[in-house]
Amino acid sequence: MKTSASKLQVNTISLGDCLSLLPHISSSSVQLIVADPPYFNVLEEAWDQQWLQAREYLDWSGRWIDECIRILKPDGLFYVFGQLGKREHVFLHLMSETCQRHQFHDQIIWDRVVGYNERRDSFTPACEMILVLRKTATPKFYKEAVREPYDEETIQAYLKDPRYKDKERRLAHLRKGKFATNLWRVPSLKGSSNEKCGHPSQKPEKLIERIILSSSSPGDLVLDPFMGSGTTACMAQKHRREWLGIELDPTYIAMAEKRLALNLQAEVESSLKQNRKVSGRAKIPTTGQLQFFTPPEQKPASLPGLPS
Ligand SMILES: C[S@@+](CC[C@H](N)C(=O)[O-])C[C@H]1O[C@@H](n2cnc3c(N)ncnc32)[C@H](O)[C@@H]1O
């Protein structure tokens, strides 16, 4: 069993509270952290309703964010997913407080395309913010890995630009696509999507894949302290990264493990079809490998603070 940089098993989702398990991971050991925490009173799930006041949620967030920064490698990146709609203002406080303690790197706007119809007196919310933090050194970042293709019409229009005499060279350049901006248009998952596996806040693979490809390289260690249905693990496995996962709910872990196994099976089948060998590195975790259980933290008493 591979263990490195941590008492948690690599390529396994550990069952428990991230605040109890993160201290078991060595300092400066993880290249990339993808954290998609509870929104705070948006979903009707017990895990999203743990805090009575925004202040409690912000204090809790500060604790796991500080731990993640400790764990992050000096040249690593740390993505923190934000809130939707009526709780967006709480994420603004989270960003402000976090950026006073840690280094801001970027802010991504995720355009979910499909709106979240919850209010009559305002526009329908359809975007989420993702805060990106760095540690101390210039972060590893692979801009070339996430270029966005131009459509054929745009390519043909650009080719007409008389300033470029060498048309073949120009075409090769255009075919590479353009650099991705920090505005990401990725549709949120519809109920009928093949990707959907039953988690109420499952993120699209395309979204997480872009983070993994741009901010890590094969063999790097990726951490997700709120693994849910395993989207980060699946994309890490697909792109040959090692990963560490933490999740409070065993039902979601079972979902994620099934997904990982199915993805790996599909990959093997497709590789066999193409008659090429697949590297045997990715490991399918099984429920038998679950190693920790810590009960969820007791709810602290209500604190006065920011608007809930
Ligand atoms: C927004 S969801 C993550 C969804 C995930 N990105 C996906 O694509 O499936 C947040 C997850 O955090 C888990 N969670 C809540 N509190 C936690 C804690 N203290 N420690 C670890 N996991 C927790 C919830 O059970 C939930 O699955």
The ligand as an ORCA input file, in Angstrom:
! r2SCAN-3c Opt
* xyz 0 1
  C     -20.291     20.494     -2.406
  S     -20.114     18.825     -2.000
  C     -18.740     18.256     -2.974
  C     -19.185     17.681     -4.291
  C     -18.043     17.154     -5.140
  N     -17.204     18.208     -5.641
  C     -18.574     16.351     -6.322
  O     -18.313     16.715     -7.495
  O     -19.270     15.370     -6.090
  C     -19.453     18.913     -0.387
  C     -19.184     17.564      0.240
  O     -18.505     17.803      1.487
  C     -18.880     16.786      2.407
  N     -18.585     17.335      3.748
  C     -19.304     18.216      4.474
  N     -18.661     18.543      5.612
  C     -17.491     17.860      5.592
  C     -16.378     17.766      6.491
  N     -16.368     18.459      7.629
  N     -15.342     16.979      6.156
  C     -15.361     16.258      4.992
  N     -16.391     16.284      4.117
  C     -17.439     17.071      4.398
  C     -20.360     16.561      2.115
  O     -20.786     15.283      2.549
  C     -20.418     16.737      0.589
  O     -20.321     15.500     -0.060
*
